[in-house]
Amino acid sequence: MSFNVCFDIAAFLILALTFFYFGSRRKAALSLYRIYYVAMLVMMAMTVLDLLTVAYRIWPDLAGREIGAIVNLFNAAMQFCIVTQYVLYLLANASLDEIRYHKWRRVILLSLVPFEGVILYHSVASYLAGHEGHVFRECAFLQWTLTGGLVLYFIGALIIAIYYRKNLGFKHATHMLGSFALLLLAEAFQIFHPDIRMISIIIALGLVDLNFSVQRPEEIFDSTDAMRRKYFRTGVMTDYAHGISFYVVFIRLHDYRMLVDSIGQEDTDGLLKSVTSFLVNLRMDALVYHDERDTLVLKVGKCSEEERARILHEIRERFKMPWRNGMMESMLTAHFMAAYCPEEIPDALQFRRMVSNLIRTEAEPDTVIPVQQLVQEDKEGQMLEAIRRALDNNSFEVYYQPIYSTKEQRIVAAEALIRLFDPEYGFIPPEPMIALAEREGYILRIGEIVFTEVCRFFTENHLDRLGVEYIEVNLSAVQCMQNRLAEEFLEIMRKFNLPAESINFEITETAAMISNATVIKNISHFELHGVSLSLDDYGTGYSNISYLYNLPFMLMKIDKSLLWSADENEKAEITLRNTFRMAQRLHMKVVMEGVETEAQIRKLLEMNCDYFQGYYFAKPAKGEDFINYVKNFRLPEVCVR
């Protein structure tokens, strides 16, 4: 049989060029990079072995019979190695926690044993039987063994992709499974055309595709050339899980916000690139992460006390000199925290606690904060850690509390409420969580996440067909003061083709009281585009009520405290009744929060309340449960008029 090795040669050249290109790009010490690197090496070795097997087939006297048998054995064994690399690569991209990743990895590697055992047994048996060392592709038994294994691994990869589809994302899963499917088709083609060495070129092209579609440095490194925060947390957890020592230096810049305001975000990032470049060159194994907007972290492996002292000293000395970005030079001041783990911080929980406390600890320039000062239990620090973890893992949930219309006598709306259930700290109360998020600057990202989810939920579930007219979404004072809030939220609505009347923004009294041109601009922009607004928590804020007639509120939501007080206090009831009269004279509809008893419903019906919201009807629930509640809603007897 003659062999066409052009595809093997082309595959080797493509892999060599890809290897060179891969080496020139920014890389990180991540599983997906290591697996991709190993896959390229395995594939290059397999291609060389493939060429050698053909050479031994054409020139049997090129080397001894034993050498030919060994080359054939390794060539066959490599076929399964490259397949398992594909599956491991898929797992690495699924961003699993360390425990689950290593469980899957163990299963996949153990599954290799029977296949490699079959190859070894057949190769040794053939050799002992005196058969000449045939090319692997000419052996029907081994060929069908490989094909069967490929099918099983492909099914396994498909199961992993479906199970972890949210982690992988549609685009990455498509490229990885597509490369695997092409490999399967190439193997099937090879069975019927063993003389055409096509499988090597298919795998090589698949690796090239993954290099450009999945191995995207911009998804790992940010604009400062440092790795994103989630990779820092993953790396630390991995080291703790395996008992690996590491040394970290936190560098927290001073006056970061002032620097951005002065020279702009782009030039600030340029200066931080200089810092990152300096840190990376401190040691061969140095990794640099951007943990917070104003915080960079250097992480290196096991090192002596003298080496740790040298690294910290060089960093502090370098910060006494200006940093350069192009033609611009600027001094940067910072304080530091250094720790050798796990010796100084024995476990991952204490490490996370230390990081949470460090974020809120201020210090003088060039100060090194003692690590033990930061390793202490702190409820607020735990809450902040839970917020940051939820943002990294996209684990915030949106619950919906139904709103009942006394006129329509049905559920016509719902209020979207954020909930956080942290895997370590459990349920996080929403009120202190939101207050902390506002103070620490996370409320903008949280608000965008909630609003995007609300728009998706309304559109995908066609809530309008269930009689749900709108969803109420809370806006904080911090959000209202963002210059492009209205434009960005309206753009999200357009993305989901959501009509303006499907959303009602709740603005607290605190936000309404702010005499700020940006707040007024955002409110006016929403009104101009037909989005209704309601005044939230009326009765808990300031005494100045000029905002009631100066701002375009359609609804007034009266705080539950006023209703509950009215049950026991005559003056509170007078206040409540007069609030209703005022709202009606201002042509504002009223939503009463905190409705829990039939007595309250009767009283509110007497006052001509427009909407009820409270536990009497339903507690806040997940989206699916809310939909079921609306579908199965039965009018309470007390509401019949």
N, C-alpha and C positions, 0 to 999 in steps of 0.2 A: 504493500500500500504506500502511495506517495502522500506527503504531507505538505500543506500550505501553511508556512509559519509566518507569513506577512503580518497577520493580526497580532501574533505574539510579539513580534518586533515593534509594531506600532504601539501596542499596549505598554511595553517597557518604556518607550520614548515618552509617551503621554504621562506615565506615572513618574518618570524622572523629572519632567518639567513641572508637574503638579507638586511633587515633593519639594522642588526648589522654590516654587511660588509659596507653598504653605510655610516653608521655613522663613520666608521674608516677611510674612504678615505677623501682626501682633497675636501672640498666643497667651494662654493662661494655663495654670496647673489644674485643669479640670478633666474629669473623666472622659468627656466627649472628645477633647483634643488628644488625650493619650490613646484612646481607642482608635481614633482616625489615623493617628501616626502609626500605630501598630498595624492597622489594616493596610496602609500603603506599603509598609515593609514586608508584610506577609505576601501581599499581591506581587510585589517586585520579585521576591524569592520564588513564588509559585511560577511566575512567567519564565524566570531563568531555568528552573527545574523542568518546566514544560519543554523548553528548547533543548535542554540536555537529554531528556528522554527521547526526543526525535533524533538527536545526534547519535545516541547509542543504538537506536533502531536502524539507522542508515549505515552506521559504521560500528558493528558489534565488537570489533577488536580495539575500539578506542580506549577501553579500560577493561578491567576484569569483570567477570560476571557478577561478583559480589557488589562492586560499585554500581553497576547498572541496576541491580535489585534495590539497593539502598536509595538511589535517586528516584526510582519509581515509587517506592514506599513513601518517601517524604513528599513527593508530588501529590500522591493521593491524599495523604494526611492533611496537606495544606488546604485542600478544597473545603474540608469541613471547618478549618480554622477561620477562613475568610467569611464563611456563612455565619458562624457564631459572632464574629466581629460586627456584622450587620445588626444582629439582634441586640447585642450589648450597646451599640451606638444608639439604637432606638430607645433603649432604656435610659441611657445617659441624658438624652434630650428630653425625657419625660419629667426631669427635675424632681425625682423622688427623694424622700428623706433617706438618710444613710442606711437605716435598718432594712427598709423595703428594697432598696437598690441592691444591697449585698445578698439578700435572700434570693431575689430573682437571678442575680449574677451566679450564685452558687448552683442554682437549678440548671441554668444554661450550660455552665461549664461541666457539670456532672453528666449532662445529657450527651456530651461529646464522647464519653468513655465507651459506650457500646459501639458507636460507629467507628471510632478509631481502633477499637479492639477487633472488629470485623476486618478492617483493612490490614491490620498487623497480622492477624491469623492467616488471611488469604495470601498475603505476600510471602510469609514465611513458608506456608504449605506449598505454594507454587515453586519457591526456590528449592525446597527439599525434594520436591518431586522431579526436579531436573528440568523444569520448563525454562525456556529462554525468557529473559526479562523483556516482556512485551511492554509497549507504551501503555500507560494507564488508560488512555482513551479507547484502546482496542479490547479491553477486558469488559465484556458485557455485564458480568456479575458486579464488579465494582462500579460500573457506570450506573446501573439501576439502583445500587445501594446509595450512591450519591444523590440521585434524583429523588429517591424516597425520603432521604434525610432533608433535602431542600424543601420538599413539600411540607414536611412536618414543621420545620423551622419557620417557613412562611406562614403557616397557620398560627403558630405561636406568636410571631411578630404581629399578625393581624389582630389577635386577641389583645395583646399589649397595647396596640395603637387604639383600639376601640375603648378599652378600659380606661386608658389615660389620655383620652382624646382632648380633654380640656387643657391638660398640661402641655401636650405636644403642639396643639394648634393644627388647623387643617393643612396649611401650606407645608409645614415641616413633615407631617405624617405622609402627605401625598408624595413628596420627593423621596422619602426613605423607603416607603412601600413600593413606589414605582421602580426604584433601582433594584429592589429585591425581586419584583415580578419579572423584570427584564432578565435578571440572572437566571431565574427559573426557566424562562422561555429559551434562553441561550443553552442551558443544560439539556433541555428537551431536543433542541436542534442538533446538539453535539452527539446525541445517541444515534441519530440516523445519518449524520455526516461526520464521522470521527476524524476524517482527514482535514477538515477545516477547523482551525483552532480559534473559534470565535469567542469562547467564554472569557478569555483574558481581556479582550478589547471591550466587552460589555461591562465587566467589572471596573475597568479603568475609567470608562466614560461615566459610570455611575459615581465613582469617587470624585471625578471632576465636578459633576453636578452637585454633589453634596458640599464640596468645597466652596462653591459659589452661592448655593441656596440655603444651606444650613450653617456652615462654618462662617458665620457672619460676625466679624469682630465688633461691629457697631452695636450688636446686641449684648455684648459682654463688657466692652469698654465704653466709657462715656466721653464727653468732649474734653476731659482733662487727661485722657490716655490712661486713667486708672480704671480698675475693674469695678463693676457696679456692686452695690452693697450686698445683694443677696448671695453673691459668690463668696464674699468674706464670711458671712454667717455659715454657709455650707462648708467652707474649708475648715473653719474653726470646729464645727460640730464633728466633722470627719476626723480631725486630729484628736479630739477628745475621745471619740468612740474607739480609736485604735491605740490610744495611749502614746501618741506622738508628741514630743516636746516641740514647742515653737515660741518665738519671741515676737512680741508686737510692740510697736511704738505708735501711739495716737498723736497726731499733730492737729491741734484745733486752732484755726486762724482767728485772729481778732479783727473786729470791724469789717467782717466779710460783706455785710449788707451795704455798708458805706462805700466799700471798694467797688461793688457792682454799680451802685448809683453814680459813682464818680467817673469810672472808665468804661462801664458797660459789661454785660455778661461775657461777651466774646473775648475781650481783652483780659478779663479776670480769669477765664478758663485757660487762656494762653499762659498766664503766669503760673497757674497750677500745673500746666503741662511741664514747665521747667522744674517745678518741685518734684513731680512724678518721675521725670527723667533722672534727676539727681538721686532719688531714693532707689530706683531700680538698679542703679549702678553701684550701690553700696556693697552688694553681695551677689554671687551668681544665682542664688535661689530666692532673691528678693521678689516679693509680690506686693503691689501697691493697690489699695482699694479706696474708693470714694464713699465713705460711710455716711456722712451727712454733707449738706451743702458746704459747711465750713470745716469739715474734718477729713483728713487723709490718714490712712493707716498703712504702715509698713509691717509686713509679716515675713519672717525668715524662719528657717528650720533650727534644729538643735545647735546650740553654740555655747562657748565657754563664758564665764563671767567677764573675763577681759574683753572678749569680742563684743559682748552686749554693751559694755561701758564705752568701747570705741565707737560703735554705731550711734549711740545716743549722743556722745560728745560731738561727732562729726555733723550730726543733724543740727544740734544747737549752735555750733559755730557757723554753719552755712547760713542760718537764719539771721546772722548778724551782718550779712552782706546782701546787696540788692539782687533781685531776680529779674531776668530779662525775658521780654516777649517781643521779638523783632527788634525794632529800634528803641523800644520803651523799656526803662528800668524802674523798678519799684521795690521799696522795702516791704516785707511782710513780717508781722509779729505774730507769735503763737505761744501757746503753752502746751505742755507735753504730759503724756502718761505712758510709762513703759512697764511691761509685765512679762515674766518668763513663765509659761504655762506648760504643764499643769502644776508646777512646783509652787508658784505664788497664788494662782487661782485654781483650786483643785478640780472643779467640775464646770460643765457647760452652763448650769443654772446660775452659778455665781458670776461667771463671765458675762452673761447677758445682763445680770443685775448691775455689774460694774459699768457696762457700756451705757445703760439707761441713766445711771447716776452721773456719769461723765458728761453727758449731753447738757445737764442742767447745772454743772459746776463751773463757776467762773474762777479765773486765776490771773495773776499778773503775768506780763510777757516773760518768756524764757523760764517760767516756773515748771518744775516737774512734780506733778501731783502724786503723792504716795498711793500705791495701789490699794492698800488696806483701808484707806479713807473712803474708797468708793465701793468696797465689797460689804454691803450691809443691806438688810431688808428695808424696802421702801415701797409702800402701797402705790404711791403716785408713779414711782419708777416702773413698777410692774405694769401699771395701766398703760404707761407710755410705750413700754416694750410690746405689749399686746397690740397697741395701735399700729406700731411700725411693722410688726409681724403680719398683721392683717392686710396692710397695704402691700407688702412684699408678696403675699400669697393670694391676694384678692379674695379674702375670706370674710369680708363684711357681708351681712345679710340684710335684705330689706323686707320688713313686715308691713302689713296693711291692716289698718283699723277701719271698719265700715262706718259710713256716715249715712244716717237715715233722714229722709225728707218727710216732713209732716204733711206737706201738700201732696206729694206723689204717693206717699205711704209705701215706700220701698227704699231699698239701698240705691243711692244715686252717685256715691263718691266714696273715697277712702283717703286716709292720710298715710303717706309713706313714712315709716319710722325705721331708723337704722338700729341694728342689733349686732352684737359681737360676742361670740362664744369662743374664747381662747382655749386651745388644747392644754395649756399649762395652768392658767388661772381661772378657767371656767367663765361664767357669765360676767360680762363687764357692764355695770350700770350705765345707761346711755347719757344721763344728765352730766355726771362728773367727767365722763369720757369726752363728750362734746366740748365741755368747758376747757379741758386740758388740750384737746386738739386745736381749739381756737388759739389758745395761748402759745402753743408750740409750733403753730404754722401748718398743721396737717389738715385743717378743716377744708381747705380749697380742694385738695385731692379727694377727700372723703365726699364732699358735696358733689363733685363731678361724677364719682363712682355711683352714688345713690341716684342721681338724676338720669344717668345713662341707663341704669338698670330699670328705673321706672318707665322710661320711654320704651325700652325693649319689651318689658312685661305688658304694657298697655297694647302695643302693636301686635305682638306675636299671639296674644290671647284674645284679641278682638273684644276688649272689655266693653266697647260701645254697644256691641250686639247683646250684651248681658244687661244693658240698662245703666251701666256705670258711665256717667257723663264726664267725670274728671278725677284726677288724682291730685291731692294737695301735697306739695313739696316744701319743706322748710328751708328758708334762707337765713343765715346768720348775719350779724352786723359786719363781720369780717368779709364775708362773701359779697355783701352789698357794696362794699367800698372798693371792690376790684373793678378797674376801669372797663374791661371787656366782658364782664360777667354776662350781660344781656345778649351780646352778640354770640358768645360761645354757647350759651344754653339754647338759644334759638337755632343755632347751627346743628346742635345735637337733635333737636326736634325735627329739623328738616331731613336729617340723616335717616330718621325712622318714619318719615312721612306722617308725623303726628300733628293733627290740627291744633291750632292755638287754644281752642276751647277745651281741649283734653287735659290741660294743666292749669293748676291754680297755685301760685306761689304764696306761702305764708311768711310774712315778715313780722318779726317781733317788735314790740313797742320800743325796745332798746335801739334797734336798727332804724325805726321810723323817726326817732327823736334826733338822729344825727343830722346836723345841718351841714351836709356835705354835698358838693355839686355832683360827685360821682354817684352817690346813692340816688339822688333825684334823677340823674340821667338814666341810670339802669331801670328805675321804676317807670319812668316815662317811656323808655324804649319798649319795655314789656307791654305797656298799655297800648302803644302805637301799633303793635303787632297782634293785638287782640288777646293777649294772655291776661287773665284776671288775677287780681291780687286780694289777699285777705290780711287783716290785722290780727296777729296771733297773740294769745295769752293776754288779752285785754284785762286790765284790772290788777296786773302785777308790776307794772312799770312806773313811769313818771306821771306826775299830776298834770303836766302840760298836755292838753288834748287838741292842740291846733292842727296836728297831723291828720286828724279825722276829716277835716274839711279842706286841707291843703294837698293831700295825697289821694290818688284815685282808687281807694279801697272799695271793693264790691261787697266783701264779707267781713264780719267781725266775729272772731272766735273768743268767747268769754272764758277766762280761766276757770278751771274746776273749783279752785279754792273759794271763789265767790259763791258758787252754787252750794257747796258743802257748808259754808258759814251761814247761808240763808236758812238752812234747815234748823239752826239752833239760835240764831241771832236776828232779832226783829229789824235792827238797823241794817244789817247785811242784806235782808230781804228787800227792804226799801231801796237800797242801792242797786240791787239786781233788777228790780222792776223799772226803776228810772233809767238804767242802762239800756233796757229793751226799748223803752219809749224813745230815748235819744237816737238809738240806731235806726228805728223805724222812721223817725222824722228826717233822718239823714239819708233815707232810702237805701240803707244797708241791710242785707240779710244777716241773720244771726245764727251762728253754730255754737251750741252749748256743749262744752267738754265735760267729761267726768260724770255722765248720766249713769246712775247705778240702781235706782229704785223706781218702783211704780209711782210712789208719792211725788218724786221729783218730776216724772213725766207729766203727771196731771197738772202740777204747778206750772210747768213750762208750756204746756198746751194752752193753759189759761192766759199766759203772757204772749201767745201767738209766736212761739219760737219756731224758726224755720227748719233747723236741722239739729239732730241729736247725735252725739258721739260719746261712747262710753261702754263700760263693761256690761251694762244691762243688755246691750245688743251683742257685742262680741269683743274679746280681747284682740290686740294686734296678732296677726297670724301670717304664716308664710303664704306666698302667692297662691299656691295650689289650694290651700285650705280656705283662703279668702274667696277664690272662685267658687268652690263648693258651697260656701256659706251663702253667696249671692244666689246661686242656682236654687238652693233649697230654702231660701228665706220664707218664713211664715210671719204674717203680721201679728204682733202681740195684741191681745184683746184690749189692753189699756190704751193702745194707740188708735183704736177705732173711733172715729168722730162722727 
